Amino acid sequence: MTNRFVLKMCRRKSYCQIMVTVMAMFTVMQFVYPRCATLMNIKTLQLKNADYPCTSITQIIATSTIPTNQENGTMKLPHTIKTVVIDIGARQSKYLNILEKSEDPTVALILFDPLPASGIPLQKRVAEYNMRGQAQNWLDQTKSGQAFMVRAAMGEIEGVADFNIGTGPACSSILKTSSENKFWCANAKETIKVPIMTLKNFLALIPESIEQIHIKVDTEGADLAVLRGAGDSIHKVNTFVIECNSDDEKVKFRDGECVQSDASSYMEEKEFHTLDVESQGHLVNMFFVNSKYKGPLPKFLAKDPNQEYSSFYKKLNHDFSAHGKYHEV
C-alpha cells in the first residue's frame, strides 16, 4: 500500500478514517503477535487459520488498562483480591460508590462504559481511588490495582460498531432505535464508533485464584447479546443482574432488544436459575444465579443497603444463611 494511494483515499474523509483504523489495527496485531500479520486478511479483518492463537481485540484493550502477568497473560491483581465484580454499562456505578466507601481489599471492580459523558467522569473517580494511600509518589499496591475503567462496549461478537447516543444519556445503546419506539429517551441524537469486547475473551483473562465473579449488565437492550458473548465461559460467573423488556409489556424501544422470557430461557439452558424479577415500568431487572454456586456472598455485595440491587443480594444472602442454598422464583 503506497503513500500515494493512502493520500488519494484520504481525500474522502470517510475513506481516510477507515484506512487509518485498518492500518492501525494491523500494526498493533503485528506488534502484539507477529505471526498474525501473515494470517490476517486486511479486507475482512478475519483470521484465516484458527490453529494459530492470535491476540483478540478484547485482550488488546484489556491489557492496555489492566496489568497482565507475563507468564500466562491473565490479569495481575493484588494478592488480597478474592472477588471480581464487573459492571457493564456502568454509568455512575453504584458498585464504585460502595468500593469508595468500604475500600474492601478483597474486591476488584472493573467498569465498562463506551459513552464519553459517563466514561470520562468514571475514569476520574477510578484514578482518584487508585491514588488513595499514595505516599511520596508511591501508589498503594492494593488500591491501585483494585478499580479499572474500560472505554469499550460488550457484545456478542468482537469488532467495531455504531454506538447510538440517546436523547437521554442513560438510553444509549449499540442497538438501533426501533421504528416502533415512542419513548423520547431512546431516540438517537448522534452515533459514534466504539470497540466491542466479549465476555468469553475477557473472562479468560481472570486468574484462577479468583474465587467469585459477579456481573451486572445494563446495556439498554443488548443485555442478552452480552450474555451470549460469554459462550460456555458463562459458567465461571456466580451471579448476573441484567435488564430486559417485560413480557407483560408490548413496548419496543430497539431492534433486537432483550426480552424477559428469552433471557430466562437462555440462562436456564446455561444452568442459571432466576432468583428474582423486579419490575420497573416497561422493563424488568432480572437476577440469575449459577446452579453450582453455594456462596457465601461477598460482604461487598451483601452488606450495603444503598446498593442498587440490594434486594437481590439480600435475598440470596438470606437463602444461603437460612437454607444453605438459594430458592428459585
N, C-alpha and C positions, 0 to 999 in steps of 0.2 A: 504494500500500500504506500504509494509515494506521497510526498508532502504536497505536490501539485494537485493530486486527486482529493486529498483531505481539504485543501483550501477551496477547491471548486465546490465540494459538497457543503462546506460551511457558509457558502453564500446564502443558503437557505437555513434559517435559524433552527428549524425542527430537525433537519438532517444533521446539522452540526452537533446538536445535543445528543442525538442517537449515536453518532460516530464517536464522540468523546467518551460517552458512557461505555460503549462496547470496547473501545481501546483500553480504557482504564481497568475494566473488569479483566480483560485478557492479560494485562500487565501484572495485576495482582495475582492471578492464578499462576502465571509464570514464576513469580517470586515465591509464592507460598508452596507450590508443588510443581517443579519444572516439568515433570512428565505430563502434566495436564495440558501443557502447551501443544503437544503433538496430538492429543486426543480431543481437543476442543474444536468444534465446528463453529466458526465465528458467525456465520449467518443465522444459525438457530440457537447458539449457546446451549447445546445439548451434548452430553458426554457420549462418545461413540462406543467406549468399551468399559463396562461396569466392573471388569476384573481389576482395574487399577483404581485405588482409593483416592480420588481427587478431593480436595477440600471443598466443603459445601459453603454456600452463601451464609448459612446460619453460623457456621464455625468461624468464618472470617469476621463477621460482625461481632460475635460474642467475644472473640479473643482481642478485639480492639477495645473492649470495655472491661472485661473481667480477666484477672490474672490467670494464666494457664500453666499447668505442670508440663515441663519439657518431656518427661518420661512417657506419659500416656495421653496427653492432650486434654485432660479433664481440668475443671476449674481448680485453682489453687486457693482454697478458702482457709480461714483461721482454724486452728485445731479445736477451738471451742464450739464450732458450728455443728449442730446435730440435725437441724431442720432448715429446709429451703422453702420459702414462700414466694410464689410467682404471681405478680399482679399484672394481668394483660388487659390493656385499656385502662391504665392506672388513673388518669386524670389527676385529681387531688390526693389520691391514695390514702385511705383511712389506715391501711396497714403501715404506711410510713409514719403516720401520726403516732401509732402505737409504739413503733420502734424508737422514734424520737423521745417518747415519754419513758419507756421502760429501759432502753439501752440493753435489751436482753442479749447477752453474749452468745447464746446458743442458736440464734436465728440469722440466716442470710436472707435478705429481701431483694428480689430482682424485679424491676418495674419495666413495663413495655408501653410506650405511647409514641406514635409517629406524628401526632399533632403538635406543631410548634407552639401553639398557645398554651398547651399544658406541659409539653415536654421540657421546654426551657425552664419554667419555674421548678419542675421536679428535679432537673439537673442541679439547680442551685441548692435546693434543700438536701439532696444526696451529698453534694460536695461539702456542705456545712456539717452534716452529720459525720462524714468521713474524717473531718478535721477536728472533731471533738477529742479532747485529751492530748492535743498536739503540744509537744514540749521542745523548745529550742530547735524548731524546724523538723523535728522527727514526729511522724504520724503514729498514733496509737495503732499497734499491729492488729488488734481485733476490730475496732470501729472502722478503720479504713478499708477493711475487707468484708464488710457486712452488707452494705447497700450499694446497688448498682442501677443505673438508668440507661435503658437501651432505646434509642430513637428508631424504632422499626415496628412493623406490624407483624402479627402472627396470622397464618392462614393454612390452607390445606396443601399448597404447593409453593415451593420457594420461587422467588423471582422478583421482578419489579412491577408494581401495579398502580393503578389510579387510586387515590385516596380522596374521597369526596367530603369536603369540609361543609358541614351542615350550617344552616342559618343560626342554629344554636350550637356552640362548640361540643356539647355533650351528645350531639346527634351525628357526628362524623363517622364515616364507615368506608370500608373497601368495597362495599356493595353499592350498586346503583339504586337511586331512588326509584321506587315503583311508579308507574303511570297512574296507579290507583291511590297513591298516597294523598292524604288530605291533612296531614299534620305539618304545620309550618316549619317546625324544628328540623325535620328530616329533609327538607329541600336543600339541595347543594348550592352553595353560593360560589364555590370555586373548587378546582381539582388540582392536586399535586401528585407527583410520583413518589412512592415510598418503597423501600425494600421489604420483602415478605420473607419471614423465617418460619420454620416449622417446629412444633414441639418434639417431633420424633428426633430431629437432629440436635435440638437444644438439650433435651433430657439426657442424651448420650454423653453430654459434657459434664454432668453432675457426678461427682466421685461416689464410689460405692460406700464410702464411710458415712455418707449422709443417711440418717435413719428414717426421716419422713419428708415427704414433698406434698405441699398443699397449693392448689392453684385456683385463682379466681379469674374468670373471663367475662368481660363486658365490652364487646366489640360492635355493638349496635347492629345486630342481626347476623354477624358472621361467627357467632359462638360455636355452632355445630361444625363449621368448616375448620375452626381451630382444633376442636377435639379430633376430628378425622385426620388432621395433620399430624397427630401423635402416633398413628398406626398402633402397632402392638406395644409400643413403649408406654402407652397409656397406663399399663398395669404397674408402672413404677410409682404412680401417683396415688396418694391416700384419699384425698377429697378434692372435689371440684365444686365451685359455685359458678353458675352461668345464668344468663338472662335470655329468655326466648319469648316469642309471641304466645299468648294464651290460646289454648284450644277453644275456649269459650267465646273468644272474640274473633270476629271476621274482618279484622282490620289489617291492611297490608301497608307496610312502610317502604320495604326494599325488595328488590328481586332476589330470590333465593335465600331469604332470611330464615333463621332458626324458628321452628315451631315446637311447642312443648312435647307433643306426642312423638315427633321424630327424634327429638333428643332423648326422651325416655327409652325408646326402642333401641336406639344405637348404644346407649350406655348399658342397657340390660344385656345386649349382645357381648359387651366388653366386661361383663361381670361386675358392674357397678349398680348399686341399688339406690333408689330415690329415697332419701331420708325425709325431705320436706319440700313443699312448694309454697311459695308466698306470692300472693297477687299484688300487683302494683299497676292499677289501671288496665291497659290492654296487654300488659306484659306480666311475666312471672319470673321470679328468682327461683332457681332450682338447685338443690343441694344433693350431690351424689357422693356415695361412699364406696370405696373399693371393698368388695365382699371379703377380702382376705385381711382387711385392716382391723386389728384388735386393740388399737390405742396403746397407751393413753394419748389424748390430745395434748399437744404442747401448751404450756401455760400462756404463751404468747397469744394464742388464739382463744383460749378458754376463759381467761380472767377479765378481759377488758369489757365493761358494759357499754362503752361507746363505740365498740366495733360495729361496722355497718351491717355485718351479717351475724351479729352476736347471738340472735335467737337460734340460728342453725348450729353454731358451735356449742352453745349451751345445751341444746337438746342432745347432741352427740355425746358431749361430755357426761351428761346426766345418765344416758343409757349405758355408757361404759362403767360408770360408778355403780349403778343400780343392778345391772344385769350382766356386765362383762362383755356386752356386745350392744350394737345399735338395733333399733326397731325400724322396720320399713313402713312407709306410708301406704 
